[in-house]
Amino acid sequence: MNTSALSILIPSKNRPKQLIDLLNEIYTQTHLPDEVVICDQSAASLSEIIKKKFSHQAKPKILYYYKPE
């Protein structure tokens, strides 16, 4: 029985399109991670966009941390 957890950490700064593209790619993988941790420093928070686009997915859990520039 494999009980190991897989987490992905994504640092991002002013790359909203690339961040959304990356999340879309993560969801196409055969083995999904247990969580995706996003540390974003941008002009505007993407939390609402991420919540609307990906909240219907049960896994992976997305943790989004935002620090304004």
N, C-alpha and C positions, 0 to 999 in steps of 0.2 A: 504494500500500500504506500503510495507516494503522497506525503503530506506537506511537501515543500510548497512555499508560496512564491509567486512571481510578481514583482512590482516593476513598473517602468517609471523613471523620473525624467521629466521633460523640463529643462530650463528654457525660457523663451524671453525675448525682448523685441518688441515691435515687429512681430511676425505673425499677425493674426491668421492670414490665409494659410501659411505653412503649418501652423498649429492645428487648424481644423482639418487640413489635408492629412496630417499625421494621425490624428485621432480616427479619421475615416479608415485609414490603412490598418490601424491596430484592430479595428472591428472586423476586418476581412481575414484575419489570421485564423488558422485551424485551432491553435491553443491560445486562448485569451489569457491575459494576465489577470491576477486577482485585483489589482488596483493600478491606477495611473495617477501619479502625483505630478501636477503642473505647477511650476513656480514661474510666474509671469510678471515681468516688469515692462509695462507698456503705457501708452498714452491713455488707453481706455480699457476697462475690464471686459473680458469675454465671458464672464460667468453666466450671464443670461443666455447668450447664444449657445454655449456649451450645454447648459441645463435643458434648453428647449430641444436641441438636436439629439442629445444622447441620453436623456433621462428615462426613456422607455426601455433602455437596455438594462437587464438585471446585472450583468457582469461585463466589463470590470467596473469596479467602483472608481469614480473620478473624484480626486481631491484637488481643488483648485485654489491656489494661494496667489493673491494679487498684491503687488506693491506699485503704486503710481510712480511715474518718473519724477 
